[in-house]
Amino acid sequence: MARTLKDHEDVCNIRYTAIDEKLAKLEHKVDEIHREIDGFKTFIVKLAVKSGVSIFAIVCGAVFIIKF
């Protein structure tokens, strides 16, 4: 327990330094998660486009075969 103002300041400094370090680690983890989500969104969009093009090609091919 702090007996003087200086002791109190020292204890608080240690506590706030630890809190700041934990917050920095948490921010880093959140940034990593954000990057992974962005990468996943990009993958999903590319997959959707490729799927759409494939479906369109299949339908066009089926129509071509049926008509000729």
ChimeraX attribute file (.defattr): number of C-alpha atoms within 10 A of each C-alpha:
attribute: neighborCount
match mode: 1-to-1
recipient: residues
	/A:1	6
	/A:2	11
	/A:3	7
	/A:4	9
	/A:5	9
	/A:6	10
	/A:7	12
	/A:8	13
	/A:9	12
	/A:10	13
	/A:11	14
	/A:12	13
	/A:13	12
	/A:14	12
	/A:15	12
	/A:16	12
	/A:17	12
	/A:18	12
	/A:19	12
	/A:20	12
	/A:21	12
	/A:22	12
	/A:23	12
	/A:24	12
	/A:25	12
	/A:26	12
	/A:27	12
	/A:28	12
	/A:29	12
	/A:30	12
	/A:31	12
	/A:32	12
	/A:33	12
	/A:34	12
	/A:35	12
	/A:36	12
	/A:37	12
	/A:38	12
	/A:39	12
	/A:40	12
	/A:41	12
	/A:42	12
	/A:43	12
	/A:44	12
	/A:45	12
	/A:46	12
	/A:47	12
	/A:48	12
	/A:49	12
	/A:50	12
	/A:51	12
	/A:52	12
	/A:53	12
	/A:54	12
	/A:55	12
	/A:56	12
	/A:57	12
	/A:58	12
	/A:59	12
	/A:60	12
	/A:61	12
	/A:62	11
	/A:63	11
	/A:64	10
	/A:65	9
	/A:66	8
	/A:67	7
	/A:68	5
